[in-house]
Amino acid sequence: MAKLSLPVILVNFKCYLEATGEKALTLAKICEEVAKEKNVNIAVAPQFTDLQKIAQEVSIPVFAQHIDPVKPGSHTGHILVEAVKSVGVVGTLLNHSERRISDEDVKVCVVRAKENGLITVVCADTPETCQRLAVFNPDLIAIEPPELIGTGIPVSRAKPEVVTGAVEVVKHVNPNIPVLCGAGISTGADVSAALKLGTKGVLLASGVVKAKDPKKVLVEMAENLVGSLP
């Protein structure tokens, strides 16, 4: 994963208006600013319409939120991996709880992404799903219980056993696949707790995107990311 260093804070912009168009670019630049000021790894996953501009304007890693398991051709409305690569992204999320796909599609997308040199972050809702999807050898797996997404209740504190369980089963399948922690991450303490449970970073959205002061939140998270390193 030459284009992504760990541990990392990966900010998913989802489809929030606070992270659309020019606001998306502003937020991406805030992420870049904090990454440089605190010397930490921060990546962003904007909406498709904002990918190219953001990838051109910031130096931090930019991810797509999804790709489809298709090859170039007659696939109206699908997201082609070659298309997202062409605008400068380094990777893609896959199988987010808000954009679930079949196991077979995950497998195909991971292969297609690797063929094009893109990093894959595959999301899973349970340790069992993590174990099943780890067989496809994605670059990272993010454990995110859907019932906690967007609640502000961090899985790292509400269900720590889910996080440690995910880390353990993924390690058993392939010890080279890092695990990220998602769902409800909104404070620096949440980030610290996630790393202490064995993860290599966090995947979050509203905790930053919808914050009154995104930079303040990111700075706190960045300081805890560094402070939790061994």
N, C-alpha and C positions, 0 to 999 in steps of 0.2 A: 504494500500500500504506500508507494512512494509519494503519492499525492495527498495523503492524509496521515497526520501524525496523531499519536494517542498519548494521554487521554484527550478526549474531545468533547466540546459542547456543540451539538448539532441542533440548530434552530429551524424547525419546520414552520414555514410561513402559512401553510394551509391555504384557505381561501378567505382569510380575514381581510376586510377592507383596510385595516391598519397596516397591512403589508401587501398592498396592491399598487401597481404603477410606480409613481414617483415616491410614494411612501415606502414601497418595498426597497427601492434603491437607498433611501435614507436609512432604513433599518439595517440593510446590509453593510452600509458604511459605518454605522455605529458598532456593529459586530466586528468589523475589521479594525476599527479604532481600539476597541477593548483588547482584541487579540494582540495587537502590537504593544499597547501600553503595559499589559500584564504578562506578555510573553507566554501566552497560552494558545491552544488550538481551538478555534471556533470555525464552524462551517455553517452554511445556510442552504435551505431547500425552498426556493421561491416558487411561485406559480409559473406555469410554462410560458406565459406571455411575457414574463419579466426575466427569464433566464439569460437571454443573450446580453441584454443591457447590463445586468448585474455582473455576469461573468467577465464582461469587458472592463467594468469599472472598479472591481475589487480584486485584491490579491489572495483573499482567503478561499478555501475550497467551496465550490457551488455544486449542489446536488439537484437533480430532478426529483419530483415527488413520486414519479411512477414511469414505467415504460411498459409497452405491450409486447407479447411474445410473437411478433410478426417480423417478416423480412421485407425489404423494399418491394413495393408493388401496389396492388389494388386493395388497400385497407383504409378506406375513408374514415377519418375520425380517430384513428389509432395513433399512439405515440411511438415513433420509430427510434430505436436506440441510436442509429446513425445520425438522426436529426438532432437529438439532444447533445450528442458528442460534438457535432459540428458547431454548436454555439459556445463551446468552451466549458461545459460541465465536467466534473471529475468522477461523478458517480450518480447513483439513483437509490431512492427508497423503493422498497417492494413490499407488497402485502400489508400495508398499514391497515389498521382495523376499520378505517373509513374508506378503504379501497382494497378490500379483500380479493384475492385471486386463488385459483386452485393450486394444489401442490405441483401439478404438472406444469402449470404456467410459471410458477416460481422457478422450477427447474430450468425451463426453456429460457426465461429471462436472465437467469444467472449466467447461463452459457453464452447467450447473445451479448450480455454486458462484458463478460471476460474477453470475448472475441474482439470487442471494440475498445478494450483497455479501460473500462469503467469499473469503479468500485460499487459493490452491492451491499446495501444495508437492508437485510430482510427482517421484517417485524413479525413478532409472534405473541400470542396472547397467554400462553401457559408454558411451563417447562416441557411438557409433553410435545407441544407444537415445536418448540425450540429444537428438541431432539430430532424430531421428524425432518425438519427443514435443514438442519445442520448437515445432513447427509449430502445435500446438494452443493456443499462447500461455498457458501457466500463469503464475502470478505468480513462482514460483521453481522451479528444478530442483535436485534433490539427487543427486549422483553417489555411488553406493554399490556397489562390487564385492561381491557376496554372500559370496564366499569369505573376506572379511576382517571381516565383521560379527560383533561379539562376541568377536573374537580378542584385542583389545588391540594388534593390529598395525595402525597407522594407514595408510590408503591414501595419505595425504599424504607419507609417507616410503617405504612399500613400493612404491607404484606412482604416483609423482608425475606420470608421463606420462599416466596415465589422467585425473587431475584437470585438468592443463593442456589435454589434448585435449578434455575436456568443456567447459571454459570457452571454448575457441576455436570449437568447432562451434556452441555455443549462441549465441555472439556473432554468428556468421555468419548464423544464422537470424533472430535477434531480439536486438539488443544491449541491449534493455531488460529481459531476463530474467536476474536474478542467479542464480549457481550456488552451492549449498551443498556442503560436503564431508562425507561420512559414511563409516562403516565403520572400526571400530577406534580411534576418537578417545577417548583416555582421559587425556591430560595437557595442560598448558598449552602445551608445546612442539608438540604435535600441532595445536593450534589456530593457533598462530603460523605453522607450516609451511603449513597450509591456506590462510590468508589471503595468504601470500607467493606462492602459486601462482595467485592471481587470484580466489579465491572470496570470497563475502561473508558467510561464517559456517560453522557446523558443525551437523550433525544427529547426535546421539549418544544412547545409551541406557545400556547396562550400565556404561560408564565412570563415570557419575554414580550411576545408580540402585542399583547393586550395590556401590558403594564403601563402605568402612568409615566414612569421614567425607565424605559428599557435599558438605558446605559447603566443606571444605578444598579438594577437587578443583575445585569451581566457582569459588572465589576465585582459584585459580591460573589456571584457564582464562580468567576474566574479565580478569585482569591482562594476560595475553598477548593477549587480544582487543584491548584498548586499546593495548598496546604495539606491536602490529603495524600500527596505522593509519598511513597516510602523513602 
